[in-house]
Amino acid sequence: MKKFGVGVLTGVASTIAAAATAAVTFHKIAVKPIADEEAKFEDTERKAARKAAQSHGNRF
């Protein structure tokens, strides 16, 4: 019975480790690139708005 308990604990620990690894991998592959792309888009849009305001500002 002792080996069964050790096996169950080992199985639970490895399942938790696999789930954590999958979550971290998903975050690195799917979530982070999207967040980086959005940040780059916002930065570019801010720069474009600043240029447009400067070039199309008041002439008088």
CHARMM internal coordinates of N, CA and C (Angstrom, degrees):
IC EDIT
DIST 1 N 1 CA 1.4372
DIST 1 CA 1 C 1.5294
ANGL 1 N 1 CA 1 C 111.26
DIST 1 C 2 N 1.3241
ANGL 1 CA 1 C 2 N 116.57
DIHE 1 N 1 CA 1 C 2 N -28.69
DIST 2 N 2 CA 1.4601
ANGL 1 C 2 N 2 CA 120.53
DIHE 1 CA 1 C 2 N 2 CA -179.38
DIST 2 CA 2 C 1.5288
ANGL 2 N 2 CA 2 C 111.06
DIHE 1 C 2 N 2 CA 2 C -65.63
DIST 2 C 3 N 1.3230
ANGL 2 CA 2 C 3 N 116.92
DIHE 2 N 2 CA 2 C 3 N -40.64
DIST 3 N 3 CA 1.4613
ANGL 2 C 3 N 3 CA 120.60
DIHE 2 CA 2 C 3 N 3 CA 179.35
DIST 3 CA 3 C 1.5281
ANGL 3 N 3 CA 3 C 110.93
DIHE 2 C 3 N 3 CA 3 C -65.46
DIST 3 C 4 N 1.3302
ANGL 3 CA 3 C 4 N 116.79
DIHE 3 N 3 CA 3 C 4 N -35.07
DIST 4 N 4 CA 1.4607
ANGL 3 C 4 N 4 CA 120.33
DIHE 3 CA 3 C 4 N 4 CA 178.36
DIST 4 CA 4 C 1.5276
ANGL 4 N 4 CA 4 C 110.53
DIHE 3 C 4 N 4 CA 4 C -62.64
DIST 4 C 5 N 1.3229
ANGL 4 CA 4 C 5 N 117.14
DIHE 4 N 4 CA 4 C 5 N -45.04
DIST 5 N 5 CA 1.4689
ANGL 4 C 5 N 5 CA 121.56
DIHE 4 CA 4 C 5 N 5 CA 179.52
DIST 5 CA 5 C 1.5186
ANGL 5 N 5 CA 5 C 111.88
DIHE 4 C 5 N 5 CA 5 C -63.12
DIST 5 C 6 N 1.3135
ANGL 5 CA 5 C 6 N 115.93
DIHE 5 N 5 CA 5 C 6 N -41.96
DIST 6 N 6 CA 1.4639
ANGL 5 C 6 N 6 CA 120.15
DIHE 5 CA 5 C 6 N 6 CA 177.62
DIST 6 CA 6 C 1.5249
ANGL 6 N 6 CA 6 C 109.54
DIHE 5 C 6 N 6 CA 6 C -64.37
DIST 6 C 7 N 1.2988
ANGL 6 CA 6 C 7 N 117.94
DIHE 6 N 6 CA 6 C 7 N -39.56
DIST 7 N 7 CA 1.4658
ANGL 6 C 7 N 7 CA 121.72
DIHE 6 CA 6 C 7 N 7 CA 179.17
DIST 7 CA 7 C 1.5190
ANGL 7 N 7 CA 7 C 111.56
DIHE 6 C 7 N 7 CA 7 C -65.36
DIST 7 C 8 N 1.3229
ANGL 7 CA 7 C 8 N 116.36
DIHE 7 N 7 CA 7 C 8 N -41.17
DIST 8 N 8 CA 1.4623
ANGL 7 C 8 N 8 CA 119.85
DIHE 7 CA 7 C 8 N 8 CA 178.39
DIST 8 CA 8 C 1.5306
ANGL 8 N 8 CA 8 C 110.09
DIHE 7 C 8 N 8 CA 8 C -64.57
DIST 8 C 9 N 1.3205
ANGL 8 CA 8 C 9 N 117.46
DIHE 8 N 8 CA 8 C 9 N -45.46
DIST 9 N 9 CA 1.4577
ANGL 8 C 9 N 9 CA 120.19
DIHE 8 CA 8 C 9 N 9 CA 179.05
DIST 9 CA 9 C 1.5351
ANGL 9 N 9 CA 9 C 111.59
DIHE 8 C 9 N 9 CA 9 C -62.71
DIST 9 C 10 N 1.3132
ANGL 9 CA 9 C 10 N 116.31
DIHE 9 N 9 CA 9 C 10 N -39.40
DIST 10 N 10 CA 1.4629
ANGL 9 C 10 N 10 CA 120.31
DIHE 9 CA 9 C 10 N 10 CA 177.74
DIST 10 CA 10 C 1.5297
ANGL 10 N 10 CA 10 C 110.29
DIHE 9 C 10 N 10 CA 10 C -64.23
DIST 10 C 11 N 1.3144
ANGL 10 CA 10 C 11 N 115.82
DIHE 10 N 10 CA 10 C 11 N -43.13
DIST 11 N 11 CA 1.4693
ANGL 10 C 11 N 11 CA 120.10
DIHE 10 CA 10 C 11 N 11 CA 178.89
DIST 11 CA 11 C 1.5139
ANGL 11 N 11 CA 11 C 112.24
DIHE 10 C 11 N 11 CA 11 C -63.73
DIST 11 C 12 N 1.3164
ANGL 11 CA 11 C 12 N 117.33
DIHE 11 N 11 CA 11 C 12 N -43.10
DIST 12 N 12 CA 1.4641
ANGL 11 C 12 N 12 CA 120.83
DIHE 11 CA 11 C 12 N 12 CA 178.78
DIST 12 CA 12 C 1.5228
ANGL 12 N 12 CA 12 C 110.23
DIHE 11 C 12 N 12 CA 12 C -64.13
DIST 12 C 13 N 1.3306
ANGL 12 CA 12 C 13 N 116.85
DIHE 12 N 12 CA 12 C 13 N -44.65
DIST 13 N 13 CA 1.4638
ANGL 12 C 13 N 13 CA 120.23
DIHE 12 CA 12 C 13 N 13 CA -179.91
DIST 13 CA 13 C 1.5252
ANGL 13 N 13 CA 13 C 111.37
DIHE 12 C 13 N 13 CA 13 C -62.89
DIST 13 C 14 N 1.3172
ANGL 13 CA 13 C 14 N 117.87
DIHE 13 N 13 CA 13 C 14 N -42.14
DIST 14 N 14 CA 1.4612
ANGL 13 C 14 N 14 CA 119.95
DIHE 13 CA 13 C 14 N 14 CA -179.51
DIST 14 CA 14 C 1.5290
ANGL 14 N 14 CA 14 C 111.12
DIHE 13 C 14 N 14 CA 14 C -70.07
DIST 14 C 15 N 1.3211
ANGL 14 CA 14 C 15 N 118.41
DIHE 14 N 14 CA 14 C 15 N -33.18
DIST 15 N 15 CA 1.4568
ANGL 14 C 15 N 15 CA 121.24
DIHE 14 CA 14 C 15 N 15 CA 177.01
DIST 15 CA 15 C 1.5269
ANGL 15 N 15 CA 15 C 110.35
DIHE 14 C 15 N 15 CA 15 C -66.21
DIST 15 C 16 N 1.3239
ANGL 15 CA 15 C 16 N 116.70
DIHE 15 N 15 CA 15 C 16 N -43.26
DIST 16 N 16 CA 1.4606
ANGL 15 C 16 N 16 CA 120.60
DIHE 15 CA 15 C 16 N 16 CA 178.23
DIST 16 CA 16 C 1.5225
ANGL 16 N 16 CA 16 C 110.43
DIHE 15 C 16 N 16 CA 16 C -63.91
DIST 16 C 17 N 1.3219
ANGL 16 CA 16 C 17 N 117.08
DIHE 16 N 16 CA 16 C 17 N -41.60
DIST 17 N 17 CA 1.4641
ANGL 16 C 17 N 17 CA 120.78
DIHE 16 CA 16 C 17 N 17 CA 178.69
DIST 17 CA 17 C 1.5270
ANGL 17 N 17 CA 17 C 111.04
DIHE 16 C 17 N 17 CA 17 C -64.20
DIST 17 C 18 N 1.3266
ANGL 17 CA 17 C 18 N 117.45
DIHE 17 N 17 CA 17 C 18 N -40.60
DIST 18 N 18 CA 1.4618
ANGL 17 C 18 N 18 CA 120.78
DIHE 17 CA 17 C 18 N 18 CA 179.19
DIST 18 CA 18 C 1.5249
ANGL 18 N 18 CA 18 C 110.90
DIHE 17 C 18 N 18 CA 18 C -65.77
DIST 18 C 19 N 1.3326
ANGL 18 CA 18 C 19 N 117.29
DIHE 18 N 18 CA 18 C 19 N -40.62
DIST 19 N 19 CA 1.4612
ANGL 18 C 19 N 19 CA 120.66
DIHE 18 CA 18 C 19 N 19 CA 178.73
DIST 19 CA 19 C 1.5272
ANGL 19 N 19 CA 19 C 110.95
DIHE 18 C 19 N 19 CA 19 C -65.34
DIST 19 C 20 N 1.3240
ANGL 19 CA 19 C 20 N 117.37
DIHE 19 N 19 CA 19 C 20 N -40.99
DIST 20 N 20 CA 1.4629
ANGL 19 C 20 N 20 CA 120.69
DIHE 19 CA 19 C 20 N 20 CA 178.27
DIST 20 CA 20 C 1.5257
ANGL 20 N 20 CA 20 C 111.03
DIHE 19 C 20 N 20 CA 20 C -64.77
DIST 20 C 21 N 1.3063
ANGL 20 CA 20 C 21 N 116.52
DIHE 20 N 20 CA 20 C 21 N -41.73
DIST 21 N 21 CA 1.4694
ANGL 20 C 21 N 21 CA 120.60
DIHE 20 CA 20 C 21 N 21 CA 178.25
DIST 21 CA 21 C 1.5214
ANGL 21 N 21 CA 21 C 110.73
DIHE 20 C 21 N 21 CA 21 C -63.02
DIST 21 C 22 N 1.3265
ANGL 21 CA 21 C 22 N 116.72
DIHE 21 N 21 CA 21 C 22 N -42.63
DIST 22 N 22 CA 1.4631
ANGL 21 C 22 N 22 CA 120.59
DIHE 21 CA 21 C 22 N 22 CA 178.51
DIST 22 CA 22 C 1.5285
ANGL 22 N 22 CA 22 C 110.99
DIHE 21 C 22 N 22 CA 22 C -62.77
DIST 22 C 23 N 1.3232
ANGL 22 CA 22 C 23 N 117.31
DIHE 22 N 22 CA 22 C 23 N -40.58
DIST 23 N 23 CA 1.4677
ANGL 22 C 23 N 23 CA 120.78
DIHE 22 CA 22 C 23 N 23 CA 179.84
DIST 23 CA 23 C 1.5246
ANGL 23 N 23 CA 23 C 111.06
DIHE 22 C 23 N 23 CA 23 C -65.09
DIST 23 C 24 N 1.3203
ANGL 23 CA 23 C 24 N 117.33
DIHE 23 N 23 CA 23 C 24 N -44.04
DIST 24 N 24 CA 1.4679
ANGL 23 C 24 N 24 CA 121.01
DIHE 23 CA 23 C 24 N 24 CA 179.91
DIST 24 CA 24 C 1.5243
ANGL 24 N 24 CA 24 C 110.10
DIHE 23 C 24 N 24 CA 24 C -65.43
DIST 24 C 25 N 1.3131
ANGL 24 CA 24 C 25 N 117.38
DIHE 24 N 24 CA 24 C 25 N -42.33
DIST 25 N 25 CA 1.4580
ANGL 24 C 25 N 25 CA 121.17
DIHE 24 CA 24 C 25 N 25 CA 179.34
DIST 25 CA 25 C 1.5170
ANGL 25 N 25 CA 25 C 111.33
DIHE 24 C 25 N 25 CA 25 C -63.77
DIST 25 C 26 N 1.3245
ANGL 25 CA 25 C 26 N 117.28
DIHE 25 N 25 CA 25 C 26 N -43.31
DIST 26 N 26 CA 1.4630
ANGL 25 C 26 N 26 CA 121.32
DIHE 25 CA 25 C 26 N 26 CA 177.80
DIST 26 CA 26 C 1.5261
ANGL 26 N 26 CA 26 C 110.28
DIHE 25 C 26 N 26 CA 26 C -60.50
DIST 26 C 27 N 1.3179
ANGL 26 CA 26 C 27 N 116.95
DIHE 26 N 26 CA 26 C 27 N -42.50
DIST 27 N 27 CA 1.4615
ANGL 26 C 27 N 27 CA 120.57
DIHE 26 CA 26 C 27 N 27 CA -179.96
DIST 27 CA 27 C 1.5264
ANGL 27 N 27 CA 27 C 110.96
DIHE 26 C 27 N 27 CA 27 C -63.00
DIST 27 C 28 N 1.3310
ANGL 27 CA 27 C 28 N 117.22
DIHE 27 N 27 CA 27 C 28 N -42.58
DIST 28 N 28 CA 1.4634
ANGL 27 C 28 N 28 CA 120.84
DIHE 27 CA 27 C 28 N 28 CA -178.75
DIST 28 CA 28 C 1.5231
ANGL 28 N 28 CA 28 C 111.81
DIHE 27 C 28 N 28 CA 28 C -69.05
DIST 28 C 29 N 1.3393
ANGL 28 CA 28 C 29 N 117.14
DIHE 28 N 28 CA 28 C 29 N -36.39
DIST 29 N 29 CA 1.4600
ANGL 28 C 29 N 29 CA 120.59
DIHE 28 CA 28 C 29 N 29 CA -174.46
DIST 29 CA 29 C 1.5232
ANGL 29 N 29 CA 29 C 112.60
DIHE 28 C 29 N 29 CA 29 C -87.43
DIST 29 C 30 N 1.3190
ANGL 29 CA 29 C 30 N 118.68
DIHE 29 N 29 CA 29 C 30 N -40.40
DIST 30 N 30 CA 1.4577
ANGL 29 C 30 N 30 CA 121.19
DIHE 29 CA 29 C 30 N 30 CA -171.99
DIST 30 CA 30 C 1.5219
ANGL 30 N 30 CA 30 C 113.95
DIHE 29 C 30 N 30 CA 30 C -104.59
DIST 30 C 31 N 1.3031
ANGL 30 CA 30 C 31 N 118.74
DIHE 30 N 30 CA 30 C 31 N -42.17
DIST 31 N 31 CA 1.4615
ANGL 30 C 31 N 31 CA 121.05
DIHE 30 CA 30 C 31 N 31 CA -171.24
DIST 31 CA 31 C 1.5243
ANGL 31 N 31 CA 31 C 112.09
DIHE 30 C 31 N 31 CA 31 C -85.28
DIST 31 C 32 N 1.3072
ANGL 31 CA 31 C 32 N 117.76
DIHE 31 N 31 CA 31 C 32 N -47.61
DIST 32 N 32 CA 1.4613
ANGL 31 C 32 N 32 CA 121.25
DIHE 31 CA 31 C 32 N 32 CA -174.74
DIST 32 CA 32 C 1.5256
ANGL 32 N 32 CA 32 C 113.17
DIHE 31 C 32 N 32 CA 32 C -62.63
DIST 32 C 33 N 1.3444
ANGL 32 CA 32 C 33 N 120.38
DIHE 32 N 32 CA 32 C 33 N -44.39
DIST 33 N 33 CA 1.4699
ANGL 32 C 33 N 33 CA 119.00
DIHE 32 CA 32 C 33 N 33 CA 178.85
DIST 33 CA 33 C 1.5283
ANGL 33 N 33 CA 33 C 112.76
DIHE 32 C 33 N 33 CA 33 C -61.27
DIST 33 C 34 N 1.3212
ANGL 33 CA 33 C 34 N 117.52
DIHE 33 N 33 CA 33 C 34 N -35.66
DIST 34 N 34 CA 1.4596
ANGL 33 C 34 N 34 CA 120.54
DIHE 33 CA 33 C 34 N 34 CA 178.47
DIST 34 CA 34 C 1.5197
ANGL 34 N 34 CA 34 C 110.15
DIHE 33 C 34 N 34 CA 34 C -66.96
DIST 34 C 35 N 1.3189
ANGL 34 CA 34 C 35 N 117.01
DIHE 34 N 34 CA 34 C 35 N -42.70
DIST 35 N 35 CA 1.4615
ANGL 34 C 35 N 35 CA 120.88
DIHE 34 CA 34 C 35 N 35 CA 179.15
DIST 35 CA 35 C 1.5250
ANGL 35 N 35 CA 35 C 110.50
DIHE 34 C 35 N 35 CA 35 C -64.68
DIST 35 C 36 N 1.3177
ANGL 35 CA 35 C 36 N 117.44
DIHE 35 N 35 CA 35 C 36 N -40.73
DIST 36 N 36 CA 1.4703
ANGL 35 C 36 N 36 CA 120.68
DIHE 35 CA 35 C 36 N 36 CA 178.06
DIST 36 CA 36 C 1.5269
ANGL 36 N 36 CA 36 C 111.12
DIHE 35 C 36 N 36 CA 36 C -64.54
DIST 36 C 37 N 1.3309
ANGL 36 CA 36 C 37 N 116.46
DIHE 36 N 36 CA 36 C 37 N -40.33
DIST 37 N 37 CA 1.4583
ANGL 36 C 37 N 37 CA 120.57
DIHE 36 CA 36 C 37 N 37 CA 179.52
DIST 37 CA 37 C 1.5286
ANGL 37 N 37 CA 37 C 110.77
DIHE 36 C 37 N 37 CA 37 C -64.91
DIST 37 C 38 N 1.3359
ANGL 37 CA 37 C 38 N 116.73
DIHE 37 N 37 CA 37 C 38 N -41.23
DIST 38 N 38 CA 1.4614
ANGL 37 C 38 N 38 CA 119.96
DIHE 37 CA 37 C 38 N 38 CA 178.40
DIST 38 CA 38 C 1.5258
ANGL 38 N 38 CA 38 C 111.08
DIHE 37 C 38 N 38 CA 38 C -64.73
DIST 38 C 39 N 1.3183
ANGL 38 CA 38 C 39 N 117.06
DIHE 38 N 38 CA 38 C 39 N -39.90
DIST 39 N 39 CA 1.4602
ANGL 38 C 39 N 39 CA 120.26
DIHE 38 CA 38 C 39 N 39 CA 178.75
DIST 39 CA 39 C 1.5278
ANGL 39 N 39 CA 39 C 110.60
DIHE 38 C 39 N 39 CA 39 C -64.76
DIST 39 C 40 N 1.3234
ANGL 39 CA 39 C 40 N 117.08
DIHE 39 N 39 CA 39 C 40 N -40.82
DIST 40 N 40 CA 1.4580
ANGL 39 C 40 N 40 CA 120.77
DIHE 39 CA 39 C 40 N 40 CA 178.51
DIST 40 CA 40 C 1.5252
ANGL 40 N 40 CA 40 C 110.76
DIHE 39 C 40 N 40 CA 40 C -64.98
DIST 40 C 41 N 1.3484
ANGL 40 CA 40 C 41 N 116.58
DIHE 40 N 40 CA 40 C 41 N -40.78
DIST 41 N 41 CA 1.4606
ANGL 40 C 41 N 41 CA 121.11
DIHE 40 CA 40 C 41 N 41 CA 178.58
DIST 41 CA 41 C 1.5258
ANGL 41 N 41 CA 41 C 110.79
DIHE 40 C 41 N 41 CA 41 C -62.76
DIST 41 C 42 N 1.3309
ANGL 41 CA 41 C 42 N 117.26
DIHE 41 N 41 CA 41 C 42 N -44.10
DIST 42 N 42 CA 1.4587
ANGL 41 C 42 N 42 CA 120.85
DIHE 41 CA 41 C 42 N 42 CA 179.05
DIST 42 CA 42 C 1.5275
ANGL 42 N 42 CA 42 C 111.11
DIHE 41 C 42 N 42 CA 42 C -63.04
DIST 42 C 43 N 1.3184
ANGL 42 CA 42 C 43 N 116.75
DIHE 42 N 42 CA 42 C 43 N -40.71
DIST 43 N 43 CA 1.4650
ANGL 42 C 43 N 43 CA 120.38
DIHE 42 CA 42 C 43 N 43 CA 178.74
DIST 43 CA 43 C 1.5221
ANGL 43 N 43 CA 43 C 110.56
DIHE 42 C 43 N 43 CA 43 C -64.03
DIST 43 C 44 N 1.3130
ANGL 43 CA 43 C 44 N 117.30
DIHE 43 N 43 CA 43 C 44 N -44.33
DIST 44 N 44 CA 1.4597
ANGL 43 C 44 N 44 CA 121.68
DIHE 43 CA 43 C 44 N 44 CA 179.33
DIST 44 CA 44 C 1.5219
ANGL 44 N 44 CA 44 C 110.44
DIHE 43 C 44 N 44 CA 44 C -64.28
DIST 44 C 45 N 1.3186
ANGL 44 CA 44 C 45 N 116.90
DIHE 44 N 44 CA 44 C 45 N -42.10
DIST 45 N 45 CA 1.4607
ANGL 44 C 45 N 45 CA 120.28
DIHE 44 CA 44 C 45 N 45 CA 179.86
DIST 45 CA 45 C 1.5339
ANGL 45 N 45 CA 45 C 111.01
DIHE 44 C 45 N 45 CA 45 C -64.86
DIST 45 C 46 N 1.3159
ANGL 45 CA 45 C 46 N 117.17
DIHE 45 N 45 CA 45 C 46 N -39.10
DIST 46 N 46 CA 1.4641
ANGL 45 C 46 N 46 CA 121.10
DIHE 45 CA 45 C 46 N 46 CA 178.01
DIST 46 CA 46 C 1.5310
ANGL 46 N 46 CA 46 C 110.59
DIHE 45 C 46 N 46 CA 46 C -63.65
DIST 46 C 47 N 1.3321
ANGL 46 CA 46 C 47 N 116.56
DIHE 46 N 46 CA 46 C 47 N -43.13
DIST 47 N 47 CA 1.4667
ANGL 46 C 47 N 47 CA 120.14
DIHE 46 CA 46 C 47 N 47 CA 178.54
DIST 47 CA 47 C 1.5289
ANGL 47 N 47 CA 47 C 111.09
DIHE 46 C 47 N 47 CA 47 C -64.56
DIST 47 C 48 N 1.3269
ANGL 47 CA 47 C 48 N 117.15
DIHE 47 N 47 CA 47 C 48 N -40.97
DIST 48 N 48 CA 1.4644
ANGL 47 C 48 N 48 CA 120.88
DIHE 47 CA 47 C 48 N 48 CA 179.48
DIST 48 CA 48 C 1.5225
ANGL 48 N 48 CA 48 C 111.02
DIHE 47 C 48 N 48 CA 48 C -65.34
DIST 48 C 49 N 1.3180
ANGL 48 CA 48 C 49 N 117.46
DIHE 48 N 48 CA 48 C 49 N -40.18
DIST 49 N 49 CA 1.4566
ANGL 48 C 49 N 49 CA 120.26
DIHE 48 CA 48 C 49 N 49 CA 178.83
DIST 49 CA 49 C 1.5193
ANGL 49 N 49 CA 49 C 110.54
DIHE 48 C 49 N 49 CA 49 C -65.21
DIST 49 C 50 N 1.3088
ANGL 49 CA 49 C 50 N 117.22
DIHE 49 N 49 CA 49 C 50 N -38.73
DIST 50 N 50 CA 1.4549
ANGL 49 C 50 N 50 CA 120.65
DIHE 49 CA 49 C 50 N 50 CA 178.93
DIST 50 CA 50 C 1.5375
ANGL 50 N 50 CA 50 C 110.51
DIHE 49 C 50 N 50 CA 50 C -65.35
DIST 50 C 51 N 1.3386
ANGL 50 CA 50 C 51 N 116.97
DIHE 50 N 50 CA 50 C 51 N -41.51
DIST 51 N 51 CA 1.4649
ANGL 50 C 51 N 51 CA 120.39
DIHE 50 CA 50 C 51 N 51 CA 178.43
DIST 51 CA 51 C 1.5232
ANGL 51 N 51 CA 51 C 110.95
DIHE 50 C 51 N 51 CA 51 C -65.57
DIST 51 C 52 N 1.3483
ANGL 51 CA 51 C 52 N 116.17
DIHE 51 N 51 CA 51 C 52 N -42.94
DIST 52 N 52 CA 1.4553
ANGL 51 C 52 N 52 CA 120.09
DIHE 51 CA 51 C 52 N 52 CA -178.45
DIST 52 CA 52 C 1.5251
ANGL 52 N 52 CA 52 C 110.50
DIHE 51 C 52 N 52 CA 52 C -64.43
DIST 52 C 53 N 1.3044
ANGL 52 CA 52 C 53 N 117.83
DIHE 52 N 52 CA 52 C 53 N -40.45
DIST 53 N 53 CA 1.4545
ANGL 52 C 53 N 53 CA 120.60
DIHE 52 CA 52 C 53 N 53 CA 179.41
DIST 53 CA 53 C 1.5173
ANGL 53 N 53 CA 53 C 110.75
DIHE 52 C 53 N 53 CA 53 C -65.80
DIST 53 C 54 N 1.3127
ANGL 53 CA 53 C 54 N 116.75
DIHE 53 N 53 CA 53 C 54 N -36.77
DIST 54 N 54 CA 1.4638
ANGL 53 C 54 N 54 CA 119.92
DIHE 53 CA 53 C 54 N 54 CA -179.60
DIST 54 CA 54 C 1.5306
ANGL 54 N 54 CA 54 C 111.23
DIHE 53 C 54 N 54 CA 54 C -72.30
DIST 54 C 55 N 1.3063
ANGL 54 CA 54 C 55 N 117.58
DIHE 54 N 54 CA 54 C 55 N -41.59
DIST 55 N 55 CA 1.4561
ANGL 54 C 55 N 55 CA 119.71
DIHE 54 CA 54 C 55 N 55 CA -174.99
DIST 55 CA 55 C 1.5226
ANGL 55 N 55 CA 55 C 112.43
DIHE 54 C 55 N 55 CA 55 C -81.78
DIST 55 C 56 N 1.3225
ANGL 55 CA 55 C 56 N 119.26
DIHE 55 N 55 CA 55 C 56 N -24.18
DIST 56 N 56 CA 1.4589
ANGL 55 C 56 N 56 CA 122.41
DIHE 55 CA 55 C 56 N 56 CA -178.39
DIST 56 CA 56 C 1.5288
ANGL 56 N 56 CA 56 C 111.29
DIHE 55 C 56 N 56 CA 56 C -112.12
DIST 56 C 57 N 1.2833
ANGL 56 CA 56 C 57 N 115.62
DIHE 56 N 56 CA 56 C 57 N 25.70
DIST 57 N 57 CA 1.4603
ANGL 56 C 57 N 57 CA 120.10
DIHE 56 CA 56 C 57 N 57 CA -179.49
DIST 57 CA 57 C 1.5191
ANGL 57 N 57 CA 57 C 111.71
DIHE 56 C 57 N 57 CA 57 C -75.03
DIST 57 C 58 N 1.3212
ANGL 57 CA 57 C 58 N 116.33
DIHE 57 N 57 CA 57 C 58 N -170.29
DIST 58 N 58 CA 1.4460
ANGL 57 C 58 N 58 CA 121.77
DIHE 57 CA 57 C 58 N 58 CA 179.25
DIST 58 CA 58 C 1.5308
ANGL 58 N 58 CA 58 C 110.82
DIHE 57 C 58 N 58 CA 58 C -65.34
DIST 58 C 59 N 1.3077
ANGL 58 CA 58 C 59 N 115.70
DIHE 58 N 58 CA 58 C 59 N 137.17
DIST 59 N 59 CA 1.4592
ANGL 58 C 59 N 59 CA 120.57
DIHE 58 CA 58 C 59 N 59 CA 178.88
DIST 59 CA 59 C 1.5252
ANGL 59 N 59 CA 59 C 110.79
DIHE 58 C 59 N 59 CA 59 C -96.18
DIST 59 C 60 N 1.2782
ANGL 59 CA 59 C 60 N 116.19
DIHE 59 N 59 CA 59 C 60 N -16.34
DIST 60 N 60 CA 1.4667
ANGL 59 C 60 N 60 CA 119.33
DIHE 59 CA 59 C 60 N 60 CA -174.37
DIST 60 CA 60 C 1.4837
ANGL 60 N 60 CA 60 C 111.39
DIHE 59 C 60 N 60 CA 60 C -103.79
END
COOR INIT
IC SEED 1 N 1 CA 1 C
IC BUILD
